[in-house]
Amino acid sequence: PTMYEESMNTVVKQECLRYNKLLWGMASSLKDFRKAIKGLIVMTAELEAAGKSLFVNEVPELWSKKGPLSLKPLSSWYLDVLARCNFFQMWFDLGKAPPCFWISGIFFPQAFFTGALQNYARKYNEEIDLLSFSQKMCDHIVDPPKELTEPPQDGVYIYGIFMEGARWDCATHQIED
């Protein structure tokens, strides 16, 4: 991190490296596929498989190996990747950690949560191994990126978390089947 007190700098750097690797791989394979179609280079089995996937709106394996796990078709997957890149571009443009984080857009959320624990441990001179998380639902917040303009005193605000087989009930403030 550029600042010892802000472990999220490491998180954003690692995330940007992952997405840049994906984007460079996508651009490279598309250029090579165009060249192979024109007969300028040999059409490898890998390029042919990518082309077939593109034709039927599936994410080519070349990309899915480097990208976020998803079952979405190519068109939705691509929009999702763009949204994730926009989130990290906003973070970079801000010059500091945003007040709230789109947890679904983070490729490796474990690193994010470790960074949040490190920030707390450093602030209060605590051993990170002795820390754990507690959560507080802010179900009065409808649009977190617009409504949350300042980070919390301690911890992080996240949005975009999903659960299967249950839902959050705003009236009772608990998880329901």
Protein Blocks (a to p, Z undefined) as FASTA:
>chain_A
ZZfklmklmmmmmmmmmmmmmmmmmmmmmmmmmmmmnopaccdfklmmmmmmmmnopacf
klmmmmccdfbdfklmmmmmmmmmmmmmmmmmnopacfbdcfklpmblmlmmmmmmmmmm
mmnopafklpccdddddfkbmblmlmmmbdcfbdcddehiacehiacdfklopacZZ
